[in-house]
Amino acid sequence: MFCRNCGASIAEGSSICRFCGCKQENVILTQNNDTEKLNYNTLCIVGLIISTLGIFGIVGLIISIIGLRDCKKKNQKGKIIAIVGIVRSFFSTFFEAILIVNILYGIFNVI
């Protein structure tokens, strides 16, 4: 517990601060926020890994977008990871499409 006047740490339930002598009415107990750790969103990490593999670009894109949305909703870490996954997935999907078109052009000489 902390003093309302000087902010010094005092014993729980104290009615007077031993440092400044201020009377402690309406005592407010504070919680340590160290126990509330923000975790990384799993979907953001999975989306980045799949987009890095390169063969499932569209899947990585979808998972990264869902992960980014969940990060914002649940106030979790991983927004940058999701954005990197989205960008990598976009380029991966783009180059996969170019590769497929080139392969089809070479095989069928169609386009």
Buried (B, 14 or more C-beta within 10 A) or exposed (E): BBBBEEEEEBEEEEEEBEEEEBEBEEBEEEEEEEEEEEEBBEBBBBBBEBBEEBEBBBBBBBBBBBBBEBBEEEEBEBBEBBBBBBBBBBEBBEEBEEEEEEEEEEEEEEE
